[in-house]
Amino acid sequence: MAPNPANGRKVFFLYPNALVKEMIKDFIRHEYEVYAVDDHISVKSLLKKYQNTILFINIEERLKEAEWDAYIKGILSDPDSKGTGIGVFTYFDRSKALTEKYLLELGVSCGFIRLKTDIKLCKEIILKTLEANEAKGKRRFVRGICNPRVDTFNLFVGGSRYNGRLLDVSIAGFAGAFNEAPPKVEAGQVLTDIQIVLRGGRFSLDGQIIRIDRRKNDSDLFIILFKPDKMIPDIRNRIHDFITTCLQSSIEQELRH
């Protein structure tokens, strides 16, 4: 799949431990599209399908040093994955010579990170690496793809309640379709007390319709932006946790097929 710089870059962490998985949640809160992967063989198919990705490798897992060397060389020499930005992370003190080998000889462009140092500093280093490598592209917010059967919204228009299905959501807003659309609704209209239900969890926000995509043979698609004044930290975290779950589930499903 040819990369579109505007869409940003997918970021994979290969063999992350529990500590790194918690860091991944923070990276998603910073609006990066990040995944955890536990298979160094199958992740190669993702690097080829989604070219120009970023891969952080835990070099303490599964393979020996020489095998990791060959693995990294293989990715960077393959025409279908050579655009991958690779970083490595380790939990142990490593020699300067080993660090230089990865950075200078193997051409690892996204850093050699020692996780024994301050975790806050490690996060900052990785965030700066993602920023320097334009991992967000022009996209400001990362989205979670919803399950319309269980992820829903409802709101009042003209004194009547209308229910709808969520298609995707970010902290900026959502795309959705009404089960039965209100008779009078248009772009620019302000909506109050929108009840959002994500996997059974419910919260309320105000919003504004910014676009309606009219569809002849299907329900119209509504793009609604949230009003930021009600976007309290708890709601923001709940949406980001939902997005984290969506991203991880999607990549695991893809790897199974």
C-alpha positions as CSV (number, residue, x, y, z in Angstrom):
1,M,0.0,0.0,0.0
2,A,1.6,3.2,-1.2
3,P,2.0,5.6,1.8
4,N,0.1,8.8,2.0
5,P,2.2,11.2,4.1
6,A,-1.0,13.1,5.1
7,N,-2.3,10.1,6.9
8,G,0.8,9.7,9.1
9,R,2.7,6.5,9.8
10,K,1.6,3.4,11.7
11,V,3.9,2.6,14.6
12,F,4.5,-0.9,15.8
13,F,6.2,-2.0,19.0
14,L,7.5,-5.6,18.7
15,Y,7.5,-7.7,21.8
16,P,6.7,-4.9,24.3
17,N,6.5,-5.8,28.0
18,A,3.8,-4.5,30.3
19,L,5.8,-1.2,30.9
20,V,6.0,-0.5,27.2
21,K,2.3,-1.3,26.7
22,E,1.5,1.3,29.2
23,M,3.7,3.8,27.3
24,I,1.8,2.9,24.1
25,K,-1.4,4.2,25.8
26,D,0.3,7.5,26.3
27,F,1.5,7.7,22.7
28,I,-2.1,7.2,21.5
29,R,-3.2,10.0,23.9
30,H,-0.7,12.1,22.0
31,E,-2.6,11.1,18.8
32,Y,-0.2,8.7,17.3
33,E,-1.4,5.4,15.7
34,V,0.4,2.8,17.7
35,Y,0.1,-1.0,18.0
36,A,1.7,-3.8,20.0
37,V,2.8,-6.9,18.0
38,D,4.1,-10.2,19.4
39,D,5.3,-12.0,16.3
40,H,8.4,-10.9,14.4
41,I,7.6,-13.0,11.4
42,S,4.0,-11.8,10.7
43,V,4.8,-8.2,11.4
44,K,6.9,-8.2,8.2
45,S,3.6,-8.5,6.2
46,L,2.4,-5.4,7.9
47,L,5.6,-3.5,7.1
48,K,5.1,-4.4,3.4
49,K,1.4,-3.7,3.3
50,Y,1.6,-0.3,5.2
51,Q,4.8,1.0,3.8
52,N,6.7,3.8,5.6
53,T,5.8,2.5,9.0
54,I,7.9,2.8,12.2
55,L,9.0,-0.4,14.1
56,F,10.4,-0.4,17.6
57,I,12.0,-3.7,18.4
58,N,12.7,-5.2,21.9
59,I,16.0,-6.9,21.2
60,E,15.9,-8.8,24.5
61,E,13.1,-11.1,23.2
62,R,13.1,-14.3,21.0
63,L,16.2,-13.8,18.9
64,K,19.9,-13.6,19.6
65,E,21.9,-10.6,18.7
66,A,23.2,-11.9,15.4
67,E,19.7,-13.0,14.5
68,W,18.3,-9.5,15.2
69,D,21.1,-8.0,13.1
70,A,20.0,-10.2,10.2
71,Y,16.4,-9.5,10.8
72,I,16.9,-5.7,10.7
73,K,19.1,-5.9,7.6
74,G,16.5,-8.0,5.9
75,I,13.7,-5.4,6.5
76,L,15.9,-2.5,5.3
77,S,17.1,-4.3,2.2
78,D,13.7,-5.5,1.1
79,P,12.3,-3.1,-1.5
80,D,8.8,-3.6,-0.1
81,S,9.8,-2.6,3.5
82,K,13.0,-0.6,3.2
83,G,11.1,2.6,4.0
84,T,10.5,1.4,7.5
85,G,12.0,3.5,10.3
86,I,13.5,1.2,12.9
87,G,14.2,1.8,16.6
88,V,15.4,-0.7,19.2
89,F,14.9,-0.8,22.9
90,T,16.6,-2.8,25.6
91,Y,16.2,-3.3,29.4
92,F,19.9,-3.8,30.1
93,D,23.0,-1.6,30.0
94,R,24.6,-2.0,26.6
95,S,28.1,-1.2,25.4
96,K,28.8,1.9,23.4
97,A,30.0,-0.4,20.6
98,L,26.6,-2.2,20.4
99,T,24.8,1.1,20.3
100,E,27.0,2.4,17.5
101,K,26.5,-0.8,15.6
102,Y,22.7,-0.4,15.5
103,L,22.8,3.3,14.8
104,L,25.7,3.5,12.4
105,E,26.3,0.1,10.8
106,L,22.7,-1.2,10.6
107,G,21.2,2.2,9.9
108,V,18.6,2.1,12.7
109,S,17.1,5.6,12.3
110,C,14.6,5.8,15.2
111,G,17.0,5.4,18.2
112,F,18.6,3.0,20.6
113,I,16.6,3.3,23.8
114,R,17.6,2.0,27.2
115,L,14.5,1.5,29.3
116,K,16.4,1.3,32.6
117,T,16.7,5.0,32.5
118,D,13.9,7.3,33.7
119,I,10.6,6.2,32.1
120,K,9.4,9.7,31.7
121,L,12.6,10.5,29.8
122,C,12.1,7.4,27.6
123,K,8.6,8.5,26.7
124,E,9.9,12.0,25.8
125,I,12.7,10.5,23.6
126,I,10.2,8.3,21.8
127,L,7.7,11.1,21.4
128,K,10.4,13.4,20.0
129,T,11.4,10.5,17.6
130,L,7.8,10.2,16.4
131,E,7.5,13.9,15.9
132,A,10.8,14.1,14.0
133,N,9.7,11.3,11.8
134,E,6.4,13.0,11.1
135,A,4.4,10.0,12.4
136,K,1.2,12.1,12.6
137,G,1.4,13.4,9.1
138,K,-1.2,16.1,8.6
139,R,-3.7,14.1,10.7
140,R,-4.4,15.8,14.0
141,F,-6.4,13.0,15.7
142,V,-6.3,9.3,15.7
143,R,-9.7,7.5,15.3
144,G,-11.2,4.3,16.6
145,I,-13.4,2.3,14.2
146,C,-16.6,1.5,16.0
147,N,-18.9,-1.5,16.0
148,P,-22.3,0.0,14.9
149,R,-24.2,-2.8,16.7
150,V,-22.9,-1.8,20.1
151,D,-21.4,1.7,19.8
152,T,-24.2,4.1,19.5
153,F,-25.4,7.7,20.1
154,N,-28.7,9.4,20.8
155,L,-29.9,13.0,21.1
156,F,-32.9,15.2,21.2
157,V,-34.0,17.3,18.2
158,G,-37.2,19.3,18.3
159,G,-38.2,17.6,21.5
160,S,-37.9,14.0,20.2
161,R,-35.1,11.5,20.8
162,Y,-33.2,10.0,17.9
163,N,-30.9,7.1,18.0
164,G,-27.9,6.4,15.7
165,R,-24.9,4.2,15.0
166,L,-21.3,5.2,15.5
167,L,-18.9,4.5,12.7
168,D,-15.7,6.0,14.0
169,V,-14.8,8.3,16.9
170,S,-11.9,10.5,18.1
171,I,-11.6,13.1,20.8
172,A,-12.5,15.7,18.1
173,G,-15.8,14.1,17.1
174,F,-17.5,11.2,15.3
175,A,-19.0,9.9,12.2
176,G,-22.4,8.3,12.5
177,A,-25.7,7.5,10.9
178,F,-29.2,7.9,12.4
179,N,-31.5,4.9,12.5
180,E,-34.2,7.3,11.6
181,A,-32.9,10.8,10.9
182,P,-34.6,13.9,12.3
183,P,-36.8,15.7,9.8
184,K,-35.0,19.0,10.1
185,V,-31.3,18.7,10.5
186,E,-28.6,20.5,8.6
187,A,-24.8,21.3,8.5
188,G,-23.9,23.9,11.1
189,Q,-26.6,22.9,13.5
190,V,-25.6,22.8,17.2
191,L,-26.6,19.6,19.2
192,T,-26.7,19.5,23.0
193,D,-26.5,16.5,25.3
194,I,-25.3,14.0,22.8
195,Q,-25.3,10.6,24.6
196,I,-22.3,8.6,23.4
197,V,-22.2,4.8,24.2
198,L,-18.9,3.1,23.6
199,R,-18.9,-0.6,24.5
200,G,-21.5,0.0,27.1
201,G,-19.8,3.1,28.7
202,R,-21.9,6.2,28.5
203,F,-21.0,9.9,28.5
204,S,-22.5,13.2,27.3
205,L,-21.1,15.9,25.1
206,D,-22.3,18.8,23.0
207,G,-21.5,19.1,19.3
208,Q,-22.1,20.6,15.9
209,I,-22.8,19.0,12.6
210,I,-20.1,20.1,10.2
211,R,-21.0,17.9,7.2
212,I,-23.7,15.6,5.9
213,D,-22.9,13.1,3.2
214,R,-26.1,12.2,1.4
215,R,-26.4,8.6,0.3
216,K,-29.0,7.4,-2.1
217,N,-29.2,3.7,-1.0
218,D,-28.1,4.0,2.6
219,S,-28.4,6.2,5.6
220,D,-26.9,9.6,5.4
221,L,-23.5,10.0,7.1
222,F,-23.2,12.8,9.7
223,I,-19.9,14.2,10.7
224,I,-20.2,15.9,14.2
225,L,-17.5,17.8,16.0
226,F,-17.5,17.8,19.8
227,K,-17.6,21.2,21.6
228,P,-14.4,21.3,23.6
229,D,-15.8,22.9,26.8
230,K,-17.3,19.6,27.9
231,M,-14.3,17.5,26.9
232,I,-13.1,16.9,30.5
233,P,-10.0,14.7,31.2
234,D,-12.1,11.7,32.2
235,I,-14.1,11.7,28.9
236,R,-10.9,12.3,26.9
237,N,-9.2,9.3,28.6
238,R,-12.2,7.1,28.0
239,I,-12.3,7.9,24.3
240,H,-8.5,7.3,24.0
241,D,-8.8,4.0,25.9
242,F,-11.5,3.0,23.5
243,I,-9.3,3.9,20.5
244,T,-6.4,2.0,22.0
245,T,-8.7,-1.1,22.2
246,C,-10.0,-0.6,18.7
247,L,-6.5,-0.2,17.2
248,Q,-5.1,-3.2,18.9
249,S,-8.1,-5.4,18.1
250,S,-7.9,-4.4,14.4
251,I,-4.3,-5.3,14.0
252,E,-4.6,-8.6,15.9
253,Q,-7.6,-9.5,13.6
254,E,-5.5,-8.6,10.6
255,L,-2.6,-10.8,11.7
256,R,-5.0,-13.8,12.1
257,H,-6.0,-13.6,8.5
